[in-house]
Structures are given as structure tokens and as C-alpha cells.
Amino acid sequence: MAALRKAQDHLDVYFASCAPSPPSSVTPPSSPSTSMDTPPSSPARAMATTPFLPPGPPMDLDVDPPATVFLPDPLTLHEFVVRAMELHGEKKFSEFAHFVLSGIHEGKMASLIQESLREDPFVYVYRFLARIVGISKSIDIIDTLKLNAQCSWAHSIREESQVNWTWELDGETYTESLSNIPNVLLGTFGDKSSIHILLPSLFDPDSPTFRVEVAQLRQLWDCAITPALASAIIDPLKMEVPWPCVSDFAAAIVKFANQNIPDIGINLRFVHIVDPLPRFHDANDVSQEAAFESHFRENMLAYSPLDDSPGGMWFVDIGLQVQHQNKSVAWGSSSHEGMVRALIGRDDFVLDVDSPNYQKTFFSHMSEVACARIVVDGNDYEDRIVVRLSVDDSPMQVVDERGDAVNRVTALDLIRRPASQKSFLQRLSTMFINNVDTKDEVIALATLTVPIQHRHRFIPRSADLAVFASCVTFATRDLWFFRSIRAQAMRIAFDLQRAFPRALSARVDEGLSLTASLAWMVNALHLAESRDIELPNGHLVLPATMDRGVLFLEPMHFPDFTHNEVDVPYFIHLSPHGVGGFVDRDQVIRFLGDFPTAIISAFTEPNAAIPPRAPSRPAPNGPRPFRISMPYLSSISPTIYAAPRFEDKGIALLSHGPVPTSDPSIAKLCNELIALFIKDVMISAPHGTVRPISLTRTSADKEIFAVVNLANISSVIRWKHSKKSEWERAFFRFFPDATSVHYGPHSVGYTQCSYYRRWLQLPRELGDYSFNVLRRGIWATFFQHAYWLPNCQIDGIWTSSWSRSFTPLHPMPRDARSIHLLINGAVDPVYEPNAVIF
């Protein structure tokens, strides 16, 4: 560790001396451990302030370094990691980064080769049953069905389904994936199982979304589901259907849909999706059948009617799990065709790699290791079979400062580093290095989605032997070291660009193309679909090659910072026509996350410190409580953020659902209620506090709640920026949900308002589902966009008192009573009496 600290000090002193300003210093002092820090590692791998690995192979790889520097051609993954570690241990950080990222050392280009499983055949091959998908006219479960009444698309069948459904409509025959057919989540059962309503009659081949519109959702619930609940004598507010009533409930839905909404109800089906843990079994038919029956019953599915389910089809995932005794296993990219042949038992199968039926996914930057999804066309092989060759490697999950998932990390995310905290790439490297000694090797999985009645036709005994020719192996330690040194090399490149922003400005194209390429590589560190790696014209997305076994960047200039060379890494040769390194301008901007001038500025910007615990999310338009764009790795700390004390479930999924006011009936009611609400709020204000001129414009004018100059409202105001939970609580008090309307107490402070009395009447007129859609419409069209609102309480709309947590709008006596307002915006309110507009 002494050698490691010395190397770290060498880098830190150099970057500190070259940085244009203190905020650009590469490695600030380490901050105390917090809930967002990496988990503690063993002393042998502890890293205080930088992500650099221990200096030599003897410590961590248990190998002897070669006497002379010699690069075999090609190298194994182990040999590649060992050479990189040697360069690091010798403090040759420029050579280390260039070798790891481009595979170039002393003018020689390295190539990697993978070891075949047949050379190290200590494996276990297990057969399993997994996911079940059923399409039926009935609901065939033996458990309570918990209904879902959210007007949302968040839980519909959205991912690419392995199952197709065929139906006829107006003389035409259609065949589509379940995810492309309009559907809605009806409810859940068991641990991870769900029932969806499939609505083929709403399918529109010209629609880009295949989603159910608001009016259609309301019709389905109000005209079919709610009457079905009533016919089964079930309280609609309990939202649960007991097992003995499930079958009658499903039949009633079909009946009322055909009677009341035939345009929607025709061809209606129920989709059962069960995604349990795999059940393993032996290769013989008796063991498979016993496991199959138990698999269905333990997952709350009625087993007996499935084979002969009228008007439906059932599918099950069957497969092989390949697990090495002490290494990781993955699929060789050149062996996909042979493995599919073995799985389906057809030697005449030919894999068309250019067909849309073949989707390739690269694994950990390796070109000779890849997963795949292959659709075997039913026209040629009786049944449409979906084959998935995958691995169980868990990819990193990234969230932003609000806790939302980050789908694509950009260079902007990687550049900014909060003061006194590790950068994203430091955290990433540490996470990888902490997995070096894991006992969880990567496992290869071959999964087939097949009709249950034909499950015995596939995966013959000979398929077990085919895995030896189709799989590659590598030491799990080498895999995690490889990922870690890649993250470290990227960190060195970013730190050099941060240290010399002027040099980067002089080489914008070559330098920022590298910046974008590094962000691109971060997104592909675990799994990357071929379309994210390769363009239709055959070029890679950014200047790189996969011809040498690994995703290597094109040759770069890498400055030798040990000799105070004031320069940045950049691509040596770039061309928009593929001569040298190919660069696509659109892809560069895509992975930069902003335009070039903003990126160069970001390298030099200071960054605010991150608090150990992030506060509750701000209100919809509220200010961010701290400025930081660096995402976090959720695998480091699964509970980074504390949940807000109040969360309105009725609006929680609004961003995933349709716009409620796209339904004209809902839009009309929204406008009516908002006009009444505005008038009641202003008229009920404490006597003498609200400007009389404001009251003349309250009939339907929403603009008064958007003004930042609160002199329009009153001269006795205290305000505070609202948290998300506070804003949602205010909405809940102003517009309670259906359950609270039916059963909750109602304060006189609200019931004297005309808008509230109208609100209490609407559930009887609309039904509970349409009422909740209306509530979401009011949130979406008015409430989440308002700048200010009264800080309402349970007993009334307005509060007026002295409070330390509220800021006075302008200087006033300490004990003065003033109205309290919540502010939903990034801008503080102002008090300018001379600029009053109302």
C-alpha cells in the first residue's frame, strides 16, 4: 500500500500544480464515509482518494511478472490484465491508460482471444422452467386478485415480449407481439405475477405507441370492470377480488365489455404473466412433467385447464443453465447458430445475422463474447420459438440526485465531480474492484419460450454437449479487474482534460470526440446491444474498432504528464468518411450531453458539495436543493435517498400515463373545477390580507397563481420553497382521492367552498375510476404548474401566524401575523408594489 499511496501522491501533486484553479484539482481530500460511499473493502484493496489499483500482479493476481516486457499475440484476458497492472505498478500512467483503452503499447497493437469451454470443461449443466405467459378468455389463478386502478402505462406490457398473439378483425388477420397490442394492467397476484387485459380491437398499425387512450380506459373501467365488481358483490373501493370470485369476475368483464363497449370488448383476452425463480429438473420426461405441474401450482395458476384453454394459448420458458466450477461462463459470438441448432433439434437451421430476427448484445466490451435473441420463424419450424442466449451478470444501475434512473450516462455526468467527494469513475472503479473476490461467477443461460403443449420437442439431451463448443470461460477476477482498469484509464483521460482545458479548446474535434467515446464506453461496460455499438453503414458509433477481440479506441495521443507535458489526450486521425477513426457528429453530441462549449466549461466549473442525505424531492417546479449532475451507482448504496413522509399514490405515476385532459369530458370538468377553486381560494382569504384588486379576476384566471411578484397578492406574506411531499399533501387536502371522499372527514373550512361541494358530488356522477382520472387531470393541468398556493391545513385553506420556517416577503415586525404561501419554483418570490399587474 505504500507504493500505491506514493503513486497516488505523485498524480495528485502533478494535477494540482497544473490545474488552472483549485476546483479543477483532480483528487480532493477524502471526505468522511457517508451512506453514499462505497462499502468497506479489505485492507489489501482499500483506496483512499483515487481509484488506482494496487501496483502489481503479485499482490492481487497471484502471478509472477515476466522478466521482460513481451506482448503475446494474441493475449488472453488474464495476460492483458497482468500487463496493464505492470504498467500501473511502474507508474507509467499514460502508457497504462493508452494500453487499456486502445490496446497499443510501444507501437504494437494487442489482440485478445477467449478460451473455449472445451479446454476447461469443469461445468454443471442444469435444466429449468421459468417465466409463464398465458393468454385466455378467463382468469385461471388460485389466489386473490389485487386490482390496479391507476390511469397509467407504467405497468402495461411494454418491453419486447417473447410471445405473439394472432387475431382476426374485419376480415383481416393480425399477428403482433403482446407489447405492441394495446393492453392495461388489471391487477396482481402472488409475489411477482400480474393479469393484463389485452384489447386487440384498439390495435392501430399506424400508431407509434400502441397505447390505450384516456377515454377508452374510462370506458373499460366504468362500463365493464366496475359493473363486473358489482355483479360479483365486491366493494369497488377494496380493489380486491377473492379467489372463489375470480372466475365469475373475469366472465362478467367479458360480458359487460361485449354488451356496453363492443368496439373495445371484441377479442378481449386476459394475459397472465408469472416471472418466478427458475425451477430445476432432470433431463427425463417424468422429472420435467412433475416439475412443470408443481411450477404452475406454486405460482398460483390453475394447472388442469391450461393445455385445453378455450380461445387462448400458454407459453413457458424452458432452458439450460451453464455454470463452471470456479470460472465465469458466457456465449461465444461465433457459436450462436450451432447452439440454436442444438436447442431446437434442427441441424438445418441457418442463422441470418442481418435479419431483424437476430439481435446481438455484446458483453463487457468483448467482440468474441455476446448474448443474443433469436426468433425462429414459425413458418419454417411449425412453432414460433424465441431463443435467448444470455448471462446473469448484473449491470450497474445509475440514478441521479433525485433518485430517478439514468438510462444513458453522458460525458457531462462523468466530468463534474462534487467537492471533497469521489468522481463517478472513481466510484465505478471501486465498485468493480470490490467484486474481484466475489464467489458469484457469471453464468450462461439458454432460454426458449415455447407453447406449453410442445415443450417436450425442444432441448434434447444432446444440447447439453453443445455448450462446450458454444461457451467461453474466463477467471471472474480477471473480468472485474478488466472492468476496473478500464474505468481507471477513463478517469485518467478525463482528469488530464480537466487539468488542461485550454489545450482541449485547441483540439475540440479530436479531444471531445474522445470525451464522448469514453462516455459511450461507460454505457457498454456490462451489456450493449449491437445497434448501440454499430451503425447501419458498418462503422462503429464512435472512433473505435472491435477487430482485435475487444472494443478498442482508435490510436490516441496520450501526453506524458510525468514530464509536465501541457496537453490532453485526443484522437490522432479522425475522418467523417471512415479514413482513420470514423466520427459521427450526432453521436458525439449525444454522448457529450451538451454542446462542445458547455462541455469545456464544465471541466473547469466548481461543483457544490453533496449532503450526506438528500432532502425530499422538491415540488414539481421547485428548486433543486443542490447543484450536481453526477449520477450515483445504486449498487453501491441501494437506499441512497429517504422516502418522503407523504406521497400521493394517486399522482405518483402521472409521468408514465396519458394526459387526462385528452378526453374532452375530463377537460371540461377540469376547467369548471379549477375556475371554482381559484374563486373560492381568493374569496376565503383572511379579511384584509389579499389585495381587493385580485378578487376581480378570480372567476377563471389561472395566471394569478403564476405570478412571482407577490405584491399582487398581499403585503403580509411569509413563504417557503415547498418540498415535493408538502406540495402533494396540499393537493391531497384540496382535492382528496375517491376513498377519502367516500369515507374521510371533511372540514367546514373546505365544505363551505363551492368547488369542494362539487368535488364531493363527482364520484357518484362519474364513478371512482373516472373520478381519479379527473383528479390526475387537475394535477397535470393546473396544480403542478402553479407557482404559489396557500399553505393549507386540515381545518382550512389559509393559515396566518408567525413561523420561523417561513421567510417574510419584506421586513416586518417579528410577531406580525401574515399569510403563509408555499412556493413551487426555482425562483424566489419578489415584492415590487410598483410593478403590480393585477
Summary of the structure (lengths in Angstrom):
residues: 838
radius of gyration: 31.1
end to end distance: 69.3
largest distance: 90.2
contacts: 2736
relative contact order: 0.11
helix: 38%
strand: 19%
